[in-house]
Amino acid sequence: MGALVWLLIPLVAAIGGGLWGSWANRTRRVRGDGPELDGYARFREAMEKPHTGAGGA
């Protein structure tokens, strides 16, 4: 009987974790890749600019 109790502990923890995860995820809004892609486009533009600095090296 004691072995069954030890097997129930991970089962109860998994069920509790699943319930908590679904509750924690309920308020998340689905958003696209827009902000990330905009940031990447700005990064690429900055990297493609010609370097204007001390040109002796």
CHARMM-style PDB file with segment names, atoms N, HN, CA, C and O in Angstrom:
ATOM      1  N   MET     1       0.827  -1.197   0.000  1.00  0.00      PROA
ATOM      2  CA  MET     1       0.000   0.000   0.000  1.00  0.00      PROA
ATOM      3  C   MET     1       0.869   1.258   0.000  1.00  0.00      PROA
ATOM      4  O   MET     1       0.524   2.267  -0.615  1.00  0.00      PROA
ATOM      5  N   GLY     2       1.983   1.180   0.689  1.00  0.00      PROA
ATOM      6  HN  GLY     2       2.264   0.360   1.189  1.00  0.00      PROA
ATOM      7  CA  GLY     2       2.879   2.330   0.742  1.00  0.00      PROA
ATOM      8  C   GLY     2       3.460   2.658  -0.619  1.00  0.00      PROA
ATOM      9  O   GLY     2       3.708   3.822  -0.932  1.00  0.00      PROA
ATOM     10  N   ALA     3       3.679   1.623  -1.437  1.00  0.00      PROA
ATOM     11  HN  ALA     3       3.477   0.677  -1.183  1.00  0.00      PROA
ATOM     12  CA  ALA     3       4.220   1.862  -2.776  1.00  0.00      PROA
ATOM     13  C   ALA     3       3.223   2.622  -3.638  1.00  0.00      PROA
ATOM     14  O   ALA     3       3.621   3.452  -4.455  1.00  0.00      PROA
ATOM     15  N   LEU     4       1.939   2.350  -3.469  1.00  0.00      PROA
ATOM     16  HN  LEU     4       1.616   1.676  -2.805  1.00  0.00      PROA
ATOM     17  CA  LEU     4       0.913   3.062  -4.244  1.00  0.00      PROA
ATOM     18  C   LEU     4       0.865   4.545  -3.875  1.00  0.00      PROA
ATOM     19  O   LEU     4       0.643   5.400  -4.731  1.00  0.00      PROA
ATOM     20  N   VAL     5       1.073   4.832  -2.614  1.00  0.00      PROA
ATOM     21  HN  VAL     5       1.253   4.137  -1.918  1.00  0.00      PROA
ATOM     22  CA  VAL     5       1.101   6.233  -2.173  1.00  0.00      PROA
ATOM     23  C   VAL     5       2.271   6.946  -2.838  1.00  0.00      PROA
ATOM     24  O   VAL     5       2.125   8.082  -3.289  1.00  0.00      PROA
ATOM     25  N   TRP     6       3.426   6.296  -2.904  1.00  0.00      PROA
ATOM     26  HN  TRP     6       3.544   5.373  -2.537  1.00  0.00      PROA
ATOM     27  CA  TRP     6       4.588   6.908  -3.538  1.00  0.00      PROA
ATOM     28  C   TRP     6       4.377   7.097  -5.033  1.00  0.00      PROA
ATOM     29  O   TRP     6       4.934   8.028  -5.615  1.00  0.00      PROA
ATOM     30  N   LEU     7       3.597   6.251  -5.659  1.00  0.00      PROA
ATOM     31  HN  LEU     7       3.144   5.496  -5.186  1.00  0.00      PROA
ATOM     32  CA  LEU     7       3.296   6.412  -7.082  1.00  0.00      PROA
ATOM     33  C   LEU     7       2.250   7.497  -7.318  1.00  0.00      PROA
ATOM     34  O   LEU     7       2.213   8.098  -8.392  1.00  0.00      PROA
ATOM     35  N   LEU     8       1.411   7.747  -6.334  1.00  0.00      PROA
ATOM     36  HN  LEU     8       1.442   7.259  -5.462  1.00  0.00      PROA
ATOM     37  CA  LEU     8       0.395   8.785  -6.480  1.00  0.00      PROA
ATOM     38  C   LEU     8       0.983  10.191  -6.373  1.00  0.00      PROA
ATOM     39  O   LEU     8       0.422  11.133  -6.932  1.00  0.00      PROA
ATOM     40  N   ILE     9       2.085  10.347  -5.676  1.00  0.00      PROA
ATOM     41  HN  ILE     9       2.541   9.582  -5.222  1.00  0.00      PROA
ATOM     42  CA  ILE     9       2.679  11.673  -5.496  1.00  0.00      PROA
ATOM     43  C   ILE     9       3.062  12.301  -6.840  1.00  0.00      PROA
ATOM     44  O   ILE     9       2.679  13.445  -7.083  1.00  0.00      PROA
ATOM     45  N   PRO    10       3.797  11.618  -7.726  1.00  0.00      PROA
ATOM     46  CA  PRO    10       4.097  12.247  -9.018  1.00  0.00      PROA
ATOM     47  C   PRO    10       2.857  12.439  -9.884  1.00  0.00      PROA
ATOM     48  O   PRO    10       2.783  13.395 -10.655  1.00  0.00      PROA
ATOM     49  N   LEU    11       1.883  11.541  -9.764  1.00  0.00      PROA
ATOM     50  HN  LEU    11       1.942  10.764  -9.137  1.00  0.00      PROA
ATOM     51  CA  LEU    11       0.649  11.687 -10.539  1.00  0.00      PROA
ATOM     52  C   LEU    11      -0.108  12.943 -10.120  1.00  0.00      PROA
ATOM     53  O   LEU    11      -0.553  13.715 -10.970  1.00  0.00      PROA
ATOM     54  N   VAL    12      -0.250  13.144  -8.838  1.00  0.00      PROA
ATOM     55  HN  VAL    12       0.112  12.517  -8.148  1.00  0.00      PROA
ATOM     56  CA  VAL    12      -0.930  14.346  -8.335  1.00  0.00      PROA
ATOM     57  C   VAL    12      -0.137  15.594  -8.708  1.00  0.00      PROA
ATOM     58  O   VAL    12      -0.730  16.616  -9.054  1.00  0.00      PROA
ATOM     59  N   ALA    13       1.190  15.529  -8.645  1.00  0.00      PROA
ATOM     60  HN  ALA    13       1.672  14.699  -8.364  1.00  0.00      PROA
ATOM     61  CA  ALA    13       2.017  16.681  -9.015  1.00  0.00      PROA
ATOM     62  C   ALA    13       1.862  17.000 -10.497  1.00  0.00      PROA
ATOM     63  O   ALA    13       1.810  18.172 -10.869  1.00  0.00      PROA
ATOM     64  N   ALA    14       1.788  15.983 -11.346  1.00  0.00      PROA
ATOM     65  HN  ALA    14       1.831  15.031 -11.044  1.00  0.00      PROA
ATOM     66  CA  ALA    14       1.630  16.213 -12.785  1.00  0.00      PROA
ATOM     67  C   ALA    14       0.269  16.828 -13.088  1.00  0.00      PROA
ATOM     68  O   ALA    14       0.172  17.749 -13.899  1.00  0.00      PROA
ATOM     69  N   ILE    15      -0.766  16.335 -12.453  1.00  0.00      PROA
ATOM     70  HN  ILE    15      -0.688  15.587 -11.794  1.00  0.00      PROA
ATOM     71  CA  ILE    15      -2.105  16.893 -12.660  1.00  0.00      PROA
ATOM     72  C   ILE    15      -2.152  18.336 -12.164  1.00  0.00      PROA
ATOM     73  O   ILE    15      -2.704  19.212 -12.830  1.00  0.00      PROA
ATOM     74  N   GLY    16      -1.571  18.577 -10.991  1.00  0.00      PROA
ATOM     75  HN  GLY    16      -1.123  17.866 -10.449  1.00  0.00      PROA
ATOM     76  CA  GLY    16      -1.534  19.947 -10.461  1.00  0.00      PROA
ATOM     77  C   GLY    16      -0.733  20.879 -11.358  1.00  0.00      PROA
ATOM     78  O   GLY    16      -1.124  22.027 -11.568  1.00  0.00      PROA
ATOM     79  N   GLY    17       0.381  20.393 -11.886  1.00  0.00      PROA
ATOM     80  HN  GLY    17       0.698  19.460 -11.716  1.00  0.00      PROA
ATOM     81  CA  GLY    17       1.176  21.220 -12.796  1.00  0.00      PROA
ATOM     82  C   GLY    17       0.432  21.529 -14.083  1.00  0.00      PROA
ATOM     83  O   GLY    17       0.513  22.645 -14.596  1.00  0.00      PROA
ATOM     84  N   GLY    18      -0.289  20.556 -14.605  1.00  0.00      PROA
ATOM     85  HN  GLY    18      -0.355  19.649 -14.189  1.00  0.00      PROA
ATOM     86  CA  GLY    18      -1.078  20.792 -15.811  1.00  0.00      PROA
ATOM     87  C   GLY    18      -2.192  21.801 -15.576  1.00  0.00      PROA
ATOM     88  O   GLY    18      -2.442  22.665 -16.417  1.00  0.00      PROA
ATOM     89  N   LEU    19      -2.856  21.692 -14.441  1.00  0.00      PROA
ATOM     90  HN  LEU    19      -2.653  20.990 -13.758  1.00  0.00      PROA
ATOM     91  CA  LEU    19      -3.910  22.657 -14.113  1.00  0.00      PROA
ATOM     92  C   LEU    19      -3.341  24.055 -13.933  1.00  0.00      PROA
ATOM     93  O   LEU    19      -3.919  25.028 -14.416  1.00  0.00      PROA
ATOM     94  N   TRP    20      -2.223  24.161 -13.247  1.00  0.00      PROA
ATOM     95  HN  TRP    20      -1.753  23.370 -12.855  1.00  0.00      PROA
ATOM     96  CA  TRP    20      -1.612  25.469 -13.038  1.00  0.00      PROA
ATOM     97  C   TRP    20      -1.152  26.059 -14.375  1.00  0.00      PROA
ATOM     98  O   TRP    20      -1.319  27.254 -14.620  1.00  0.00      PROA
ATOM     99  N   GLY    21      -0.577  25.227 -15.228  1.00  0.00      PROA
ATOM    100  HN  GLY    21      -0.441  24.257 -15.029  1.00  0.00      PROA
ATOM    101  CA  GLY    21      -0.112  25.718 -16.526  1.00  0.00      PROA
ATOM    102  C   GLY    21      -1.250  26.226 -17.388  1.00  0.00      PROA
ATOM    103  O   GLY    21      -1.120  27.260 -18.042  1.00  0.00      PROA
ATOM    104  N   SER    22      -2.363  25.509 -17.396  1.00  0.00      PROA
ATOM    105  HN  SER    22      -2.468  24.669 -16.864  1.00  0.00      PROA
ATOM    106  CA  SER    22      -3.502  25.986 -18.185  1.00  0.00      PROA
ATOM    107  C   SER    22      -4.084  27.258 -17.580  1.00  0.00      PROA
ATOM    108  O   SER    22      -4.523  28.140 -18.318  1.00  0.00      PROA
ATOM    109  N   TRP    23      -4.096  27.371 -16.247  1.00  0.00      PROA
ATOM    110  HN  TRP    23      -3.739  26.654 -15.648  1.00  0.00      PROA
ATOM    111  CA  TRP    23      -4.592  28.585 -15.618  1.00  0.00      PROA
ATOM    112  C   TRP    23      -3.659  29.766 -15.886  1.00  0.00      PROA
ATOM    113  O   TRP    23      -4.126  30.874 -16.146  1.00  0.00      PROA
ATOM    114  N   ALA    24      -2.360  29.541 -15.825  1.00  0.00      PROA
ATOM    115  HN  ALA    24      -1.980  28.641 -15.614  1.00  0.00      PROA
ATOM    116  CA  ALA    24      -1.399  30.622 -16.033  1.00  0.00      PROA
ATOM    117  C   ALA    24      -1.401  31.084 -17.483  1.00  0.00      PROA
ATOM    118  O   ALA    24      -1.081  32.241 -17.756  1.00  0.00      PROA
ATOM    119  N   ASN    25      -1.749  30.220 -18.407  1.00  0.00      PROA
ATOM    120  HN  ASN    25      -2.009  29.280 -18.185  1.00  0.00      PROA
ATOM    121  CA  ASN    25      -1.710  30.555 -19.828  1.00  0.00      PROA
ATOM    122  C   ASN    25      -3.033  31.123 -20.332  1.00  0.00      PROA
ATOM    123  O   ASN    25      -3.133  31.474 -21.507  1.00  0.00      PROA
ATOM    124  N   ARG    26      -4.031  31.223 -19.495  1.00  0.00      PROA
ATOM    125  HN  ARG    26      -3.950  30.938 -18.540  1.00  0.00      PROA
ATOM    126  CA  ARG    26      -5.358  31.625 -19.951  1.00  0.00      PROA
ATOM    127  C   ARG    26      -5.431  33.077 -20.390  1.00  0.00      PROA
ATOM    128  O   ARG    26      -6.268  33.420 -21.225  1.00  0.00      PROA
ATOM    129  N   THR    27      -4.576  33.941 -19.850  1.00  0.00      PROA
ATOM    130  HN  THR    27      -3.896  33.662 -19.172  1.00  0.00      PROA
ATOM    131  CA  THR    27      -4.674  35.362 -20.166  1.00  0.00      PROA
ATOM    132  C   THR    27      -3.672  35.804 -21.231  1.00  0.00      PROA
ATOM    133  O   THR    27      -3.612  36.987 -21.566  1.00  0.00      PROA
ATOM    134  N   ARG    28      -2.901  34.886 -21.756  1.00  0.00      PROA
ATOM    135  HN  ARG    28      -2.950  33.925 -21.484  1.00  0.00      PROA
ATOM    136  CA  ARG    28      -1.927  35.284 -22.771  1.00  0.00      PROA
ATOM    137  C   ARG    28      -2.615  35.557 -24.080  1.00  0.00      PROA
ATOM    138  O   ARG    28      -3.506  34.821 -24.503  1.00  0.00      PROA
ATOM    139  N   ARG    29      -2.194  36.612 -24.708  1.00  0.00      PROA
ATOM    140  HN  ARG    29      -1.470  37.211 -24.365  1.00  0.00      PROA
ATOM    141  CA  ARG    29      -2.739  36.955 -26.014  1.00  0.00      PROA
ATOM    142  C   ARG    29      -1.850  36.358 -27.084  1.00  0.00      PROA
ATOM    143  O   ARG    29      -0.627  36.289 -26.955  1.00  0.00      PROA
ATOM    144  N   VAL    30      -2.507  35.936 -28.132  1.00  0.00      PROA
ATOM    145  HN  VAL    30      -3.500  35.993 -28.236  1.00  0.00      PROA
ATOM    146  CA  VAL    30      -1.758  35.409 -29.261  1.00  0.00      PROA
ATOM    147  C   VAL    30      -1.240  36.599 -30.046  1.00  0.00      PROA
ATOM    148  O   VAL    30      -2.014  37.454 -30.475  1.00  0.00      PROA
ATOM    149  N   ARG    31       0.055  36.653 -30.230  1.00  0.00      PROA
ATOM    150  HN  ARG    31       0.685  35.958 -29.881  1.00  0.00      PROA
ATOM    151  CA  ARG    31       0.610  37.747 -31.013  1.00  0.00      PROA
ATOM    152  C   ARG    31       1.555  37.157 -32.043  1.00  0.00      PROA
ATOM    153  O   ARG    31       2.184  36.120 -31.831  1.00  0.00      PROA
ATOM    154  N   GLY    32       1.627  37.831 -33.127  1.00  0.00      PROA
ATOM    155  HN  GLY    32       1.116  38.673 -33.299  1.00  0.00      PROA
ATOM    156  CA  GLY    32       2.438  37.336 -34.214  1.00  0.00      PROA
ATOM    157  C   GLY    32       3.904  37.665 -34.038  1.00  0.00      PROA
ATOM    158  O   GLY    32       4.349  38.050 -32.956  1.00  0.00      PROA
ATOM    159  N   ASP    33       4.631  37.510 -35.096  1.00  0.00      PROA
ATOM    160  HN  ASP    33       4.270  37.197 -35.975  1.00  0.00      PROA
ATOM    161  CA  ASP    33       6.059  37.768 -35.074  1.00  0.00      PROA
ATOM    162  C   ASP    33       6.385  39.210 -35.454  1.00  0.00      PROA
ATOM    163  O   ASP    33       7.548  39.529 -35.700  1.00  0.00      PROA
ATOM    164  N   GLY    34       5.405  40.065 -35.506  1.00  0.00      PROA
ATOM    165  HN  GLY    34       4.460  39.806 -35.306  1.00  0.00      PROA
ATOM    166  CA  GLY    34       5.598  41.436 -35.953  1.00  0.00      PROA
ATOM    167  C   GLY    34       6.684  42.193 -35.218  1.00  0.00      PROA
ATOM    168  O   GLY    34       7.612  42.683 -35.862  1.00  0.00      PROA
ATOM    169  N   PRO    35       6.616  42.314 -33.901  1.00  0.00      PROA
ATOM    170  CA  PRO    35       7.642  43.088 -33.186  1.00  0.00      PROA
ATOM    171  C   PRO    35       9.045  42.511 -33.341  1.00  0.00      PROA
ATOM    172  O   PRO    35      10.017  43.257 -33.462  1.00  0.00      PROA
ATOM    173  N   GLU    36       9.149  41.190 -33.337  1.00  0.00      PROA
ATOM    174  HN  GLU    36       8.360  40.584 -33.239  1.00  0.00      PROA
ATOM    175  CA  GLU    36      10.469  40.576 -33.476  1.00  0.00      PROA
ATOM    176  C   GLU    36      11.036  40.823 -34.870  1.00  0.00      PROA
ATOM    177  O   GLU    36      12.222  41.117 -35.024  1.00  0.00      PROA
ATOM    178  N   LEU    37      10.183  40.703 -35.879  1.00  0.00      PROA
ATOM    179  HN  LEU    37       9.220  40.464 -35.754  1.00  0.00      PROA
ATOM    180  CA  LEU    37      10.652  40.921 -37.246  1.00  0.00      PROA
ATOM    181  C   LEU    37      11.011  42.383 -37.484  1.00  0.00      PROA
ATOM    182  O   LEU    37      11.958  42.678 -38.213  1.00  0.00      PROA
ATOM    183  N   ASP    38      10.260  43.303 -36.873  1.00  0.00      PROA
ATOM    184  HN  ASP    38       9.491  43.063 -36.281  1.00  0.00      PROA
ATOM    185  CA  ASP    38      10.600  44.724 -37.000  1.00  0.00      PROA
ATOM    186  C   ASP    38      11.957  45.011 -36.379  1.00  0.00      PROA
ATOM    187  O   ASP    38      12.762  45.748 -36.949  1.00  0.00      PROA
ATOM    188  N   GLY    39      12.213  44.434 -35.219  1.00  0.00      PROA
ATOM    189  HN  GLY    39      11.559  43.835 -34.755  1.00  0.00      PROA
ATOM    190  CA  GLY    39      13.504  44.628 -34.566  1.00  0.00      PROA
ATOM    191  C   GLY    39      14.639  44.041 -35.390  1.00  0.00      PROA
ATOM    192  O   GLY    39      15.719  44.626 -35.468  1.00  0.00      PROA
ATOM    193  N   TYR    40      14.403  42.896 -35.999  1.00  0.00      PROA
ATOM    194  HN  TYR    40      13.525  42.421 -35.936  1.00  0.00      PROA
ATOM    195  CA  TYR    40      15.430  42.280 -36.836  1.00  0.00      PROA
ATOM    196  C   TYR    40      15.696  43.127 -38.077  1.00  0.00      PROA
ATOM    197  O   TYR    40      16.843  43.246 -38.509  1.00  0.00      PROA
ATOM    198  N   ALA    41      14.651  43.713 -38.652  1.00  0.00      PROA
ATOM    199  HN  ALA    41      13.720  43.616 -38.301  1.00  0.00      PROA
ATOM    200  CA  ALA    41      14.837  44.571 -39.826  1.00  0.00      PROA
ATOM    201  C   ALA    41      15.669  45.799 -39.456  1.00  0.00      PROA
ATOM    202  O   ALA    41      16.539  46.206 -40.225  1.00  0.00      PROA
ATOM    203  N   ARG    42      15.414  46.392 -38.292  1.00  0.00      PROA
ATOM    204  HN  ARG    42      14.707  46.062 -37.667  1.00  0.00      PROA
ATOM    205  CA  ARG    42      16.208  47.543 -37.852  1.00  0.00      PROA
ATOM    206  C   ARG    42      17.660  47.134 -37.624  1.00  0.00      PROA
ATOM    207  O   ARG    42      18.577  47.885 -37.957  1.00  0.00      PROA
ATOM    208  N   PHE    43      17.870  45.952 -37.059  1.00  0.00      PROA
ATOM    209  HN  PHE    43      17.125  45.342 -36.788  1.00  0.00      PROA
ATOM    210  CA  PHE    43      19.223  45.461 -36.838  1.00  0.00      PROA
ATOM    211  C   PHE    43      19.959  45.292 -38.168  1.00  0.00      PROA
ATOM    212  O   PHE    43      21.114  45.699 -38.294  1.00  0.00      PROA
ATOM    213  N   ARG    44      19.302  44.700 -39.149  1.00  0.00      PROA
ATOM    214  HN  ARG    44      18.363  44.370 -39.047  1.00  0.00      PROA
ATOM    215  CA  ARG    44      19.943  44.495 -40.450  1.00  0.00      PROA
ATOM    216  C   ARG    44      20.278  45.819 -41.112  1.00  0.00      PROA
ATOM    217  O   ARG    44      21.350  45.965 -41.701  1.00  0.00      PROA
ATOM    218  N   GLU    45      19.365  46.794 -41.020  1.00  0.00      PROA
ATOM    219  HN  GLU    45      18.495  46.675 -40.542  1.00  0.00      PROA
ATOM    220  CA  GLU    45      19.639  48.107 -41.603  1.00  0.00      PROA
ATOM    221  C   GLU    45      20.852  48.747 -40.941  1.00  0.00      PROA
ATOM    222  O   GLU    45      21.683  49.359 -41.612  1.00  0.00      PROA
ATOM    223  N   ALA    46      20.951  48.604 -39.626  1.00  0.00      PROA
ATOM    224  HN  ALA    46      20.276  48.107 -39.081  1.00  0.00      PROA
ATOM    225  CA  ALA    46      22.088  49.190 -38.916  1.00  0.00      PROA
ATOM    226  C   ALA    46      23.398  48.494 -39.307  1.00  0.00      PROA
ATOM    227  O   ALA    46      24.437  49.145 -39.409  1.00  0.00      PROA
ATOM    228  N   MET    47      23.354  47.206 -39.521  1.00  0.00      PROA
ATOM    229  HN  MET    47      22.509  46.676 -39.438  1.00  0.00      PROA
ATOM    230  CA  MET    47      24.570  46.476 -39.869  1.00  0.00      PROA
ATOM    231  C   MET    47      24.982  46.707 -41.314  1.00  0.00      PROA
ATOM    232  O   MET    47      26.158  46.562 -41.646  1.00  0.00      PROA
ATOM    233  N   GLU    48      24.047  47.060 -42.175  1.00  0.00      PROA
ATOM    234  HN  GLU    48      23.091  47.178 -41.906  1.00  0.00      PROA
ATOM    235  CA  GLU    48      24.373  47.276 -43.596  1.00  0.00      PROA
ATOM    236  C   GLU    48      24.875  48.689 -43.873  1.00  0.00      PROA
ATOM    237  O   GLU    48      25.371  48.967 -44.964  1.00  0.00      PROA
ATOM    238  N   LYS    49      24.751  49.574 -42.903  1.00  0.00      PROA
ATOM    239  HN  LYS    49      24.348  49.348 -42.016  1.00  0.00      PROA
ATOM    240  CA  LYS    49      25.244  50.936 -43.102  1.00  0.00      PROA
ATOM    241  C   LYS    49      26.754  50.912 -43.223  1.00  0.00      PROA
ATOM    242  O   LYS    49      27.422  50.142 -42.534  1.00  0.00      PROA
ATOM    243  N   PRO    50      27.295  51.749 -44.091  1.00  0.00      PROA
ATOM    244  CA  PRO    50      28.762  51.812 -44.203  1.00  0.00      PROA
ATOM    245  C   PRO    50      29.353  52.426 -42.934  1.00  0.00      PROA
ATOM    246  O   PRO    50      28.795  53.346 -42.337  1.00  0.00      PROA
ATOM    247  N   HSD    51      30.487  51.886 -42.556  1.00  0.00      PROA
ATOM    248  HN  HSD    51      30.940  51.139 -43.041  1.00  0.00      PROA
ATOM    249  CA  HSD    51      31.147  52.386 -41.346  1.00  0.00      PROA
ATOM    250  C   HSD    51      31.890  53.669 -41.674  1.00  0.00      PROA
ATOM    251  O   HSD    51      32.686  53.712 -42.612  1.00  0.00      PROA
ATOM    252  N   THR    52      31.633  54.697 -40.911  1.00  0.00      PROA
ATOM    253  HN  THR    52      30.987  54.662 -40.149  1.00  0.00      PROA
ATOM    254  CA  THR    52      32.329  55.982 -41.068  1.00  0.00      PROA
ATOM    255  C   THR    52      33.028  56.263 -39.754  1.00  0.00      PROA
ATOM    256  O   THR    52      32.400  56.693 -38.786  1.00  0.00      PROA
ATOM    257  N   GLY    53      34.302  56.025 -39.722  1.00  0.00      PROA
ATOM    258  HN  GLY    53      34.812  55.676 -40.508  1.00  0.00      PROA
ATOM    259  CA  GLY    53      35.054  56.274 -38.488  1.00  0.00      PROA
ATOM    260  C   GLY    53      36.479  56.621 -38.867  1.00  0.00      PROA
ATOM    261  O   GLY    53      36.739  57.167 -39.940  1.00  0.00      PROA
ATOM    262  N   ALA    54      37.377  56.304 -37.991  1.00  0.00      PROA
ATOM    263  HN  ALA    54      37.166  55.861 -37.120  1.00  0.00      PROA
ATOM    264  CA  ALA    54      38.797  56.515 -38.277  1.00  0.00      PROA
ATOM    265  C   ALA    54      39.196  55.517 -39.363  1.00  0.00      PROA
ATOM    266  O   ALA    54      39.291  54.318 -39.098  1.00  0.00      PROA
ATOM    267  N   GLY    55      39.423  55.988 -40.546  1.00  0.00      PROA
ATOM    268  HN  GLY    55      39.346  56.962 -40.761  1.00  0.00      PROA
ATOM    269  CA  GLY    55      39.674  55.105 -41.663  1.00  0.00      PROA
ATOM    270  C   GLY    55      41.121  54.751 -41.887  1.00  0.00      PROA
ATOM    271  O   GLY    55      41.479  54.392 -43.009  1.00  0.00      PROA
ATOM    272  N   GLY    56      41.961  54.828 -40.904  1.00  0.00      PROA
ATOM    273  HN  GLY    56      41.671  55.119 -39.993  1.00  0.00      PROA
ATOM    274  CA  GLY    56      43.371  54.540 -41.096  1.00  0.00      PROA
ATOM    275  C   GLY    56      43.746  53.094 -40.852  1.00  0.00      PROA
ATOM    276  O   GLY    56      44.847  52.680 -41.214  1.00  0.00      PROA
ATOM    277  N   ALA    57      42.880  52.330 -40.262  1.00  0.00      PROA
ATOM    278  HN  ALA    57      41.985  52.666 -39.969  1.00  0.00      PROA
ATOM    279  CA  ALA    57      43.246  50.968 -39.903  1.00  0.00      PROA
ATOM    280  C   ALA    57      42.999  50.124 -41.062  1.00  0.00      PROA
ATOM    281  OT1 ALA    57      43.233  48.916 -41.007  1.00  0.00      PROA
TER     282      ALA     57
END
